[in-house]
Amino acid sequence: MKKKNKEYAQYEENKKGLTLIERTREHQLRHPNDKNIRREEKGITWSKITERDKRLQQFYKEHIYTFVDENDLSKKAWIRISGFKGDEE
């Protein structure tokens, strides 16, 4: 058994012989209000969609990333899909 002293608290480290079930029960006792429910409203809040984001989404709709050389499979590029405005026919 190993004792650790800190400035703000004293505790004993006695976790060596605990099973997984015992650890889970101790953790549940330390956090009694935790219902283990994922909350969607928490987390990162992103800003509004900017003009740049809109242009990028439009670019992805109008283009496809594909191979440009039949012999060299390492050459890829963004190719415009026909049927969108601005195409010369």
C-alpha positions as CSV (number, residue, x, y, z in Angstrom):
1,M,0.0,0.0,0.0
2,K,1.4,3.3,-1.1
3,K,0.5,6.7,0.5
4,K,0.7,9.9,-1.4
5,N,0.5,13.3,0.2
6,K,-0.4,16.5,-1.7
7,E,-0.8,20.0,-0.4
8,Y,-4.5,20.1,-0.8
9,A,-5.5,16.5,0.1
10,Q,-4.3,13.2,1.5
11,Y,-5.4,9.9,0.1
12,E,-4.4,6.3,0.0
13,E,-3.8,4.5,-3.2
14,N,-5.4,1.0,-2.8
15,K,-6.6,0.2,-6.4
16,K,-4.3,-2.7,-7.0
17,G,-6.6,-5.6,-6.3
18,L,-10.0,-4.2,-7.6
19,T,-11.9,-6.0,-10.3
20,L,-13.6,-4.1,-13.1
21,I,-17.0,-4.5,-11.5
22,E,-15.7,-3.0,-8.2
23,R,-14.0,-0.1,-10.0
24,T,-17.3,0.6,-11.8
25,R,-19.3,0.6,-8.6
26,E,-16.9,2.9,-6.9
27,H,-17.0,5.3,-9.9
28,Q,-20.8,5.3,-9.8
29,L,-20.7,6.1,-6.1
30,R,-18.4,9.0,-6.8
31,H,-20.7,10.3,-9.5
32,P,-24.3,9.6,-8.3
33,N,-26.0,12.1,-10.6
34,D,-24.4,10.7,-13.8
35,K,-27.2,9.0,-15.9
36,N,-24.9,8.1,-18.7
37,I,-27.0,10.0,-21.3
38,R,-25.4,11.7,-24.2
39,R,-26.4,15.4,-24.4
40,E,-26.5,16.8,-27.9
41,E,-26.7,20.5,-26.7
42,K,-23.2,20.3,-25.2
43,G,-19.9,20.5,-27.0
44,I,-18.4,22.6,-29.7
45,T,-20.7,25.3,-31.2
46,W,-19.7,26.3,-34.7
47,S,-20.3,29.7,-36.2
48,K,-22.8,30.4,-38.9
49,I,-22.1,29.1,-42.4
50,T,-20.0,31.8,-44.1
51,E,-19.9,32.7,-47.8
52,R,-16.6,30.8,-48.1
53,D,-18.4,27.6,-46.8
54,K,-21.2,28.1,-49.2
55,R,-18.8,28.4,-52.1
56,L,-16.9,25.3,-51.0
57,Q,-20.1,23.3,-50.8
58,Q,-21.1,24.5,-54.3
59,F,-17.6,23.5,-55.5
60,Y,-18.0,20.0,-54.1
61,K,-21.4,19.7,-55.9
62,E,-20.0,20.8,-59.2
63,H,-16.7,18.9,-59.2
64,I,-15.3,15.4,-58.7
65,Y,-11.8,14.4,-57.5
66,T,-10.7,11.7,-59.9
67,F,-7.7,10.3,-61.9
68,V,-6.6,12.4,-64.8
69,D,-4.1,10.0,-66.4
70,E,-4.9,6.5,-67.3
71,N,-1.2,5.4,-67.1
72,D,-0.3,7.2,-63.9
73,L,-2.7,6.4,-61.0
74,S,-1.0,8.9,-58.8
75,K,-2.2,11.9,-60.8
76,K,-5.6,13.1,-59.5
77,A,-7.4,16.4,-60.0
78,W,-10.7,18.2,-59.4
79,I,-12.8,17.9,-62.6
80,R,-15.9,20.0,-63.3
81,I,-19.0,17.9,-63.8
82,S,-21.0,19.0,-66.9
83,G,-24.5,20.2,-66.6
84,F,-23.8,23.2,-64.2
85,K,-24.0,26.8,-65.3
86,G,-20.9,28.2,-66.7
87,D,-20.1,25.2,-68.8
88,E,-19.2,25.8,-72.4
89,E,-21.1,23.3,-74.6
